[in-house]
Amino acid sequence: MPDPFSDEPRLVAEDMPGDNALTLSVGELSGRLKRMVEGEFGHVRLRGEISGYKRAASGHAYLCLKDEAAVIDGVMWKGAAGALAFAPQDGIEVVATGRLTTYPGRSKYQVVIERMELAGAGALMALLEKLKAQLAGEGLFDPARKRPLLYLPRVIGVVTSPTGAVIRDILHRLEDRCPTHVLVWPVKVQGEGAAAEVAAAVRGFDAIAPGGPVPRPDLVIVARGGGSIEDLWAFNEEVVVRAVAACSIPIISAVGHETDTTLCDHAADRRAPTPTAAAEIAVPVLAELRHTVATHAARTNRCANRYVERGRERLAALARLLPKRDALLGPQRQRADEAGARLDRGLSARVAGARGQLAHAAGALRPAVLARQLDTARGRLDATWRLVQSLNPDRVLERGYARVTARAGGETLAGAAAARAAGAVTLHFRDGAVDARVERPATKTYVPPEQPSLL
């Protein structure tokens, strides 16, 4: 019988009498360890620094918690990871609450984290400064990106809680200064999901198309009342900062009181110390605006009147330097009088000359001379008329002749060829006219005489 207490090596394993160590499978041992660890450490709170944080595509998060003495693996399932109030980053000290378990596939133990908070204000500020440096490095806080605010916006969009005192303060202040159309996008301003709602509201205002049924804001105010850094943390979230920086509408950030500063303030185009101050920045005082317009109108009138008065003074001064009217018109009047006198003399001379010419012409108009000229002219006229009568083509019609004219044009036809070409003609006789048509003569065929026959 083998000695159970012998240290000599054996080839085949076998149970020894008196040996209390049971032979366990690897799975059995892993199961016992799992039950032991989970039973002993079913609820633990660990404080440590995050290292190697990563979010899988499934939504689960994997990380390590470490301090100066040890490292432990940790896992957060999808639901717990999505409910975190901050974005975990390496190097941030946290307090993780969960349970300890083992992972038999790797022969290691790990903590299943159900809840995780920052380990005090120092860790929170460290996370804030790290995110601030990252976003600043991307240029999101660059002053050159900030746009000027519209002097008198017609529509103002407000992103805030619809039930708090903030929206009432903003509306009352706007009503006192300059009544304006206000669109309120209600959101949660703290707690789980607040950052996502604020970012969605900013993007929603930016997505409103101009000229649509809902007016597009000329200015957006992101507002929240005062509170602790934890209460204001939603406005430090990266999703909110990026939405504010990417908005094409100018934004005023009015989160907390004067001493509170969030990353949203750095990304906005203008920071207001309080929500009430944001309303004061957004619009001018209507009474002051009216007074300013009236002042400018009065100044404009004074300036215009001053120019008119100065022009009148300069005109009066120039008028005094001009020569008198009589001095300017005296030489012209004298020349006019001289021209009038010359005109009278010229007219008298012209009339006298015309009278002489008329008397000379009248001497040639004696009755005897006019009678001789009239007889001579009548003789020439009679001779001309006799010549016209002799050349009248209708004169020969009295002797039995006829005059032939073309019916179409009326011109006189002087030959047979012209009559045949016209076809339709008119024959003019002494006592009237007759229409006729000219027929072309038939062509004659030459027939030679018959030859005499020879007998």
Phi, psi and omega per residue, in radians:
M1 nan 2.250 -3.099
P2 -1.161 2.586 3.128
D3 -1.395 2.102 -3.115
P4 -1.180 -0.320 -3.102
F5 -1.765 0.144 -3.140
S6 -1.376 2.521 3.127
D7 -1.724 0.106 -3.131
E8 -1.214 2.451 -3.137
P9 -1.163 2.537 3.127
R10 -2.136 2.675 -3.081
L11 -1.431 -0.758 -3.073
V12 -2.036 2.318 3.124
A13 -1.308 2.398 3.092
E14 -2.674 2.698 -3.133
D15 -1.255 2.449 -3.140
M16 -1.904 2.472 3.062
P17 -1.083 2.414 3.120
G18 1.437 -0.062 3.123
D19 -1.526 2.006 -3.107
N20 -1.517 -0.122 -3.116
A21 -1.392 1.883 3.135
L22 -1.332 2.583 3.085
T23 -1.479 2.082 -3.111
L24 -1.981 2.587 3.004
S25 -1.350 2.850 3.131
V26 -1.073 -0.722 -3.140
G27 -1.123 -0.688 3.122
E28 -1.115 -0.741 3.128
L29 -1.123 -0.751 3.116
S30 -1.082 -0.687 3.125
G31 -1.134 -0.737 3.119
R32 -1.118 -0.739 3.119
L33 -1.089 -0.726 -3.130
K34 -1.071 -0.801 -3.137
R35 -1.147 -0.645 -3.129
M36 -1.177 -0.834 -3.092
V37 -1.140 -0.814 -3.115
E38 -1.182 -0.554 3.092
G39 -1.255 -0.625 -3.093
E40 -1.449 -0.606 -3.069
F41 -2.149 0.941 -3.137
G42 -1.260 -0.332 3.097
H43 -2.550 2.045 -3.116
V44 -2.354 2.684 2.999
R45 -2.184 2.089 -3.071
L46 -2.028 2.413 3.061
R47 -1.956 2.198 -3.123
G48 -2.965 3.119 -3.113
E49 -1.740 2.353 3.136
I50 -1.248 2.414 3.101
S51 -2.525 2.411 3.072
G52 1.155 0.596 -3.111
Y53 -1.223 2.355 3.064
K54 -2.655 2.579 -3.141
R55 -1.941 2.086 -3.116
A56 -1.334 2.885 3.119
A57 -1.106 -0.448 3.121
S58 -1.262 -0.245 -3.087
G59 1.769 -0.230 3.096
H60 -1.322 2.642 -3.127
A61 -2.048 2.461 3.140
Y62 -2.209 2.449 -3.079
L63 -2.815 3.068 3.011
C64 -2.181 2.513 2.986
L65 -1.915 2.276 -3.076
K66 -2.431 2.750 2.927
D67 -2.379 -2.886 -3.069
E68 -1.269 -0.153 -3.064
A69 -1.940 -0.534 -3.006
A70 -2.726 2.977 3.117
V71 -2.351 2.434 3.081
I72 -2.352 2.419 3.117
D73 -1.326 2.648 3.112
G74 -2.471 2.677 3.110
V75 -2.424 2.461 3.042
M76 -2.150 2.149 3.108
W77 -1.251 2.906 -2.970
K78 -0.936 -0.785 -3.098
G79 -1.113 -0.777 -3.140
A80 -1.194 -0.667 -3.128
A81 -1.163 -0.652 -3.135
G82 -1.270 -0.332 -3.106
A83 -1.618 0.057 -3.129
L84 -1.125 2.499 -3.136
A85 -1.507 -0.042 3.124
F86 -2.564 2.904 3.117
A87 -1.643 1.924 -3.118
P88 -1.062 2.492 3.088
Q89 -2.462 2.652 3.114
D90 -1.079 2.464 3.101
G91 1.600 -0.067 -3.139
I92 -1.612 2.292 3.125
E93 -1.478 2.276 -3.070
V94 -2.345 2.923 2.979
V95 -2.044 2.041 -3.083
A96 -1.849 2.332 3.113
T97 -1.988 2.291 -3.131
G98 -3.119 -2.591 -3.137
R99 -2.396 2.639 -3.125
L100 -1.592 2.424 3.104
T101 -2.567 3.056 3.106
T102 -2.016 2.788 3.090
Y103 -2.135 1.666 -3.018
P104 -1.039 -0.508 -3.101
G105 -1.113 -0.383 -3.126
R106 -2.118 0.024 -3.103
S107 0.952 0.860 3.133
K108 -2.487 2.845 3.080
Y109 -1.935 2.725 -3.104
Q110 -2.666 2.853 3.127
V111 -1.853 2.246 3.055
V112 -1.555 1.890 -3.004
I113 -1.502 2.160 3.099
E114 -1.742 -0.467 3.129
R115 -2.606 2.525 -3.125
M116 -2.511 2.247 3.086
E117 -2.200 2.808 3.061
L118 -1.231 2.526 -3.069
A119 -1.487 1.246 3.068
G120 1.624 3.001 -3.104
A121 -1.139 -0.535 3.133
G122 -1.086 -0.768 3.109
A123 -1.148 -0.658 3.123
L124 -1.113 -0.760 3.130
M125 -1.177 -0.611 3.099
A126 -1.110 -0.738 3.094
L127 -1.115 -0.704 3.133
L128 -1.096 -0.807 -3.122
E129 -1.159 -0.603 3.130
K130 -1.165 -0.780 3.114
L131 -1.163 -0.658 3.123
K132 -1.090 -0.769 3.124
A133 -1.112 -0.683 -3.139
Q134 -1.116 -0.847 -3.106
L135 -1.207 -0.620 3.085
A136 -1.126 -0.656 3.099
G137 -1.106 -0.462 3.084
E138 -1.452 -0.076 3.112
G139 1.512 0.202 -3.101
L140 -1.223 -0.370 -3.124
F141 -1.839 0.197 -3.071
D142 -1.120 2.218 3.122
P143 -1.038 -0.461 -3.131
A144 -1.181 -0.336 3.138
R145 -1.423 -0.296 -3.034
K146 -1.309 2.358 -3.081
R147 -1.793 2.621 3.095
P148 -1.233 2.612 3.123
L149 -1.454 2.539 3.057
L150 -1.122 2.378 -3.051
Y151 -1.117 -0.732 -3.097
L152 -2.364 1.426 -3.126
P153 -1.166 2.425 3.114
R154 -1.443 -0.572 -3.140
V155 -2.307 2.313 3.125
I156 -2.114 2.227 3.049
G157 -1.686 2.358 -3.112
V158 -2.129 2.191 3.080
V159 -1.854 1.884 -3.119
T160 -2.928 3.137 3.070
S161 -1.290 2.360 -3.105
P162 -1.354 -0.180 -3.042
T163 -1.887 -0.162 -3.076
G164 -1.457 3.093 3.124
A165 -1.317 -0.273 -3.065
V166 -1.095 -0.852 -3.073
I167 -1.168 -0.601 3.104
R168 -1.164 -0.725 3.110
D169 -1.071 -0.752 -3.116
I170 -1.126 -0.800 -3.113
L171 -1.130 -0.734 3.133
H172 -1.130 -0.703 -3.119
R173 -1.189 -0.696 3.095
L174 -1.133 -0.676 3.132
E175 -1.125 -0.666 -3.137
D176 -1.226 -0.674 -3.036
R177 -1.511 -0.975 -3.075
C178 -2.802 1.783 -3.107
P179 -0.954 2.273 -3.040
T180 -2.449 2.639 3.073
H181 -1.249 2.172 -3.070
V182 -2.091 2.304 3.013
L183 -1.933 2.188 -3.123
V184 -1.851 2.217 3.041
W185 -1.855 1.812 -3.047
P186 -1.265 2.354 3.140
V187 -2.533 2.858 2.928
K188 -1.391 2.439 -3.090
V189 -1.916 0.023 3.013
Q190 -2.822 2.813 3.138
G191 1.628 -3.068 -3.092
E192 -1.115 2.297 3.118
G193 1.444 -0.057 -3.105
A194 -1.140 -0.755 -3.110
A195 -1.081 -0.747 -3.136
A196 -1.110 -0.689 3.141
E197 -1.172 -0.741 3.127
V198 -1.094 -0.797 3.130
A199 -1.098 -0.718 3.120
A200 -1.131 -0.631 3.119
A201 -1.151 -0.745 3.121
V202 -1.099 -0.792 3.106
R203 -1.138 -0.597 3.121
G204 -1.132 -0.769 3.077
F205 -1.076 -0.708 -3.110
D206 -1.180 -0.432 -3.091
A207 -1.491 -0.147 3.136
I208 -1.191 2.195 -3.101
A209 -1.397 2.457 3.077
P210 -1.107 2.494 3.097
G211 1.386 0.139 -3.138
G212 -1.508 -3.057 3.137
P213 -1.142 -0.524 3.072
V214 -1.792 2.134 -3.105
P215 -1.132 2.453 3.113
R216 -1.395 2.263 -3.125
P217 -1.147 2.550 2.990
D218 -1.541 -0.245 -3.099
L219 -2.717 2.512 3.108
V220 -2.132 2.347 3.070
I221 -1.996 2.125 3.024
V222 -1.763 2.012 -2.950
A223 -2.312 2.601 3.013
R224 -2.776 2.601 3.094
G225 -1.283 -3.130 -3.099
G226 -1.259 2.942 -3.138
G227 2.967 -3.121 3.116
S228 -1.288 3.027 3.136
I229 -1.129 -0.533 3.078
E230 -1.195 -0.673 3.133
D231 -1.144 -0.589 -3.097
L232 -1.617 0.096 -2.976
W233 -1.114 -0.500 -3.131
A234 -1.016 -0.505 -3.113
F235 -1.509 0.034 2.989
N236 -1.798 -0.069 -3.098
E237 -1.218 2.536 -3.087
E238 -1.059 -0.647 -3.093
V239 -1.121 -0.635 3.117
V240 -1.250 -0.766 -3.107
V241 -1.082 -0.755 -3.123
R242 -1.191 -0.649 3.110
A243 -1.124 -0.725 3.134
V244 -1.155 -0.752 -3.116
A245 -1.172 -0.549 -3.088
A246 -1.516 -0.162 -3.076
C247 -1.200 2.333 3.130
S248 -1.446 -0.172 3.094
I249 -1.621 2.367 3.087
P250 -1.000 2.447 -3.044
I251 -2.195 2.386 2.963
I252 -1.870 2.213 3.095
S253 -1.723 2.144 -3.134
A254 -2.294 1.307 -3.064
V255 -1.962 2.096 3.083
G256 1.417 -2.800 3.124
H257 -1.741 -3.017 -3.045
E258 -1.042 -0.636 -3.073
T259 -1.450 -0.174 -3.129
D260 -1.529 2.346 3.097
T261 -2.361 2.262 3.113
T262 -2.101 2.910 3.088
L263 -1.149 -0.454 3.062
C264 -1.069 -0.620 3.105
D265 -1.086 -0.690 -3.109
H266 -1.230 -0.585 -3.098
A267 -1.419 -0.415 -3.093
A268 -1.257 2.839 3.112
D269 -1.302 -0.409 3.136
R270 -2.666 2.436 3.091
R271 -1.863 2.339 3.065
A272 -1.951 2.415 -3.112
P273 -1.149 -0.501 3.139
T274 -2.513 2.816 3.054
P275 -1.024 -0.649 3.102
T276 -1.107 -0.716 3.097
A277 -1.130 -0.546 3.087
A278 -1.088 -0.716 3.087
A279 -1.119 -0.646 3.122
E280 -1.186 -0.631 3.117
I281 -1.251 -0.592 -3.005
A282 -1.169 -0.697 -3.041
V283 -2.317 2.656 3.042
P284 -1.418 2.961 3.057
V285 -1.360 2.157 -3.053
L286 -1.063 -0.713 3.133
A287 -1.105 -0.739 3.105
E288 -1.136 -0.660 3.126
L289 -1.109 -0.759 3.106
R290 -1.116 -0.704 3.110
H291 -1.107 -0.705 3.134
T292 -1.118 -0.750 3.120
V293 -1.097 -0.761 3.127
A294 -1.102 -0.703 3.112
T295 -1.087 -0.777 3.116
H296 -1.107 -0.670 3.120
A297 -1.111 -0.746 3.126
A298 -1.122 -0.734 3.113
R299 -1.103 -0.688 3.125
T300 -1.094 -0.763 3.125
N301 -1.112 -0.737 3.121
R302 -1.090 -0.731 3.137
C303 -1.114 -0.769 3.133
A304 -1.102 -0.759 3.128
N305 -1.131 -0.639 3.133
R306 -1.123 -0.703 3.099
Y307 -1.130 -0.688 3.119
V308 -1.128 -0.773 -3.138
E309 -1.104 -0.754 3.123
R310 -1.126 -0.667 3.098
G311 -1.130 -0.687 3.114
R312 -1.132 -0.707 3.119
E313 -1.116 -0.764 3.130
R314 -1.123 -0.658 3.127
L315 -1.131 -0.720 3.116
A316 -1.128 -0.700 3.126
A317 -1.138 -0.727 3.116
L318 -1.176 -0.629 3.137
A319 -1.112 -0.607 3.115
R320 -1.170 -0.462 -3.128
L321 -1.445 -0.274 -3.122
L322 -1.295 2.582 3.082
P323 -1.178 2.801 -3.128
K324 -1.198 2.788 -3.091
R325 -1.128 -0.724 -3.124
D326 -1.148 -0.594 3.123
A327 -1.183 -0.620 -3.141
L328 -1.301 -0.677 -3.014
L329 -1.660 -0.214 -3.104
G330 -0.986 -0.940 -3.138
P331 -1.062 -0.634 -3.140
Q332 -1.183 -0.697 3.080
R333 -1.074 -0.734 -3.135
Q334 -1.110 -0.748 3.110
R335 -1.129 -0.599 3.110
A336 -1.164 -0.714 3.109
D337 -1.107 -0.746 3.136
E338 -1.114 -0.710 3.129
A339 -1.138 -0.656 3.118
G340 -1.105 -0.730 3.125
A341 -1.114 -0.757 3.124
R342 -1.120 -0.593 3.140
L343 -1.155 -0.722 3.102
D344 -1.068 -0.814 3.138
R345 -1.099 -0.705 -3.132
G346 -1.153 -0.685 3.133
L347 -1.148 -0.713 3.126
S348 -1.078 -0.762 3.125
A349 -1.135 -0.670 -3.141
R350 -1.165 -0.685 3.118
V351 -1.163 -0.730 3.131
A352 -1.082 -0.765 3.100
G353 -1.082 -0.729 -3.141
A354 -1.142 -0.618 3.099
R355 -1.126 -0.700 3.118
G356 -1.109 -0.751 3.133
Q357 -1.128 -0.651 -3.141
L358 -1.174 -0.694 3.124
A359 -1.128 -0.683 3.121
H360 -1.149 -0.747 3.134
A361 -1.200 -0.590 -3.117
A362 -1.145 -0.508 3.106
G363 -1.108 -0.511 3.140
A364 -1.464 -0.007 -3.088
L365 -1.860 0.608 3.103
R366 -1.260 2.644 -3.072
P367 -1.023 -0.724 -3.119
A368 -1.092 -0.793 -3.132
V369 -1.110 -0.738 -3.132
L370 -1.133 -0.606 3.123
A371 -1.160 -0.744 3.114
R372 -1.095 -0.770 3.132
Q373 -1.104 -0.626 -3.134
L374 -1.203 -0.727 3.112
D375 -1.100 -0.757 3.115
T376 -1.055 -0.771 -3.134
A377 -1.157 -0.669 3.134
R378 -1.142 -0.678 3.107
G379 -1.078 -0.757 3.131
R380 -1.122 -0.675 3.135
L381 -1.140 -0.714 3.126
D382 -1.120 -0.757 3.122
A383 -1.065 -0.731 3.130
T384 -1.135 -0.661 -3.117
W385 -1.204 -0.682 3.091
R386 -1.092 -0.659 3.109
L387 -1.145 -0.705 3.123
V388 -1.116 -0.717 -3.132
Q389 -1.131 -0.663 -3.136
S390 -1.205 -0.478 -3.120
L391 -1.618 0.021 -3.132
N392 -1.242 2.133 -3.097
P393 -1.185 -0.380 -3.139
D394 -1.439 -0.080 -3.114
R395 -1.174 -0.574 -3.083
V396 -1.323 -0.220 -3.129
L397 -1.145 -0.404 3.124
E398 -1.137 -0.401 -3.079
R399 -1.718 0.229 3.047
G400 1.733 0.070 3.120
Y401 -1.496 2.903 3.088
A402 -2.258 2.573 3.100
R403 -1.891 2.277 -3.060
V404 -1.819 2.205 3.075
T405 -2.205 2.675 3.064
A406 -1.257 2.349 -3.106
R407 -1.217 -0.561 -3.068
A408 -1.271 -0.889 -3.050
G409 -1.809 -0.373 3.125
G410 1.522 0.040 -3.124
E411 -1.362 2.640 -3.131
T412 -1.291 2.331 -3.125
L413 -1.756 2.196 -3.029
A414 -1.761 -0.094 -3.078
G415 -2.601 2.911 -3.129
A416 -1.151 -0.678 -3.121
A417 -1.073 -0.693 3.125
A418 -1.196 -0.638 3.116
A419 -1.160 -0.751 3.096
R420 -1.108 -0.653 3.135
A421 -1.169 -0.627 -3.139
A422 -1.281 -0.620 3.125
G423 1.384 -1.226 -3.134
A424 -1.670 2.159 -3.063
V425 -2.306 2.945 3.061
T426 -2.192 2.284 3.136
L427 -1.774 2.059 -3.116
H428 -1.700 2.076 3.094
F429 -1.908 3.094 -3.132
R430 -1.054 -0.699 -3.042
D431 -1.834 0.191 3.103
G432 2.770 -3.048 -3.091
A433 -2.169 2.584 3.137
V434 -2.286 2.316 3.065
D435 -1.441 2.500 -3.131
A436 -2.547 2.835 3.082
R437 -2.154 2.346 -3.097
V438 -1.613 2.100 3.090
E439 -1.641 2.465 3.111
R440 -1.312 2.367 3.132
P441 -1.150 2.507 3.130
A442 -1.202 2.548 3.137
T443 -1.332 2.196 -3.137
K444 -1.446 2.374 3.125
T445 -1.764 2.232 -3.116
Y446 -1.367 2.171 3.086
V447 -2.001 2.000 -3.124
P448 -1.206 2.606 3.132
P449 -1.155 2.609 3.120
E450 -1.149 2.510 3.107
Q451 -1.373 2.367 3.065
P452 -1.141 2.457 3.133
S453 -1.491 2.532 3.128
L454 -1.674 2.184 3.107
L455 -1.522 nan nan
